[in-house]
């Protein structure tokens, strides 16, 4: 029996020592610092360029349309409207016709238009070197290619000089060279006729 006691004692000592060692190892493992994680290597990314300034909008150069030679100046249209409206006196009608002729003289830097009523009407309505409209071609005062007075009779034109035109309206009786003619810029002899009608 005396030999079994020391053996049991040694066994207990070994077990106790093993338990101490186990406790020590488990404690050490629990408290041991974790290995640091490997450094995270950032992926190489392509540098982002700041957005470029937007290009200024392209503005197409303004191209003005060439003037339409067939367009009618508003002032010319108004004069023609006044003439056809018959709101003025017959004498004023002839003054307006004379203003159209003067407009021709100033635009073309030359004298009177040449020819008869239909020739003068043609150049005023666009059949001229510049195709310029100096009298509306669609005016009701143009009948069969001639400029007519308020009674529907073609005006009579006679150049007194290069820059002055006698303009005669046949008046209410529609017969030229009678007492009721209305005349603008009468010639020196005035054809002996045309004192004009009374003004309204």
Secondary structure, DSSP 8 states (H G I E B T S, - for coil): -HHHHHHHHHHHHHHHHHHHHHHHHHHHHHHS------------------------------------TT---HHHHHHHHHHHHT-S-HHHHHHHHHHHHHHHHHHHTSS---SSHHHHHHHHTT-STT---SS-TT-TTEETTEEB-TTS-B-EEEEEETTEEEEEE-TTTT-TTSTT-EEES--SSGGG--------
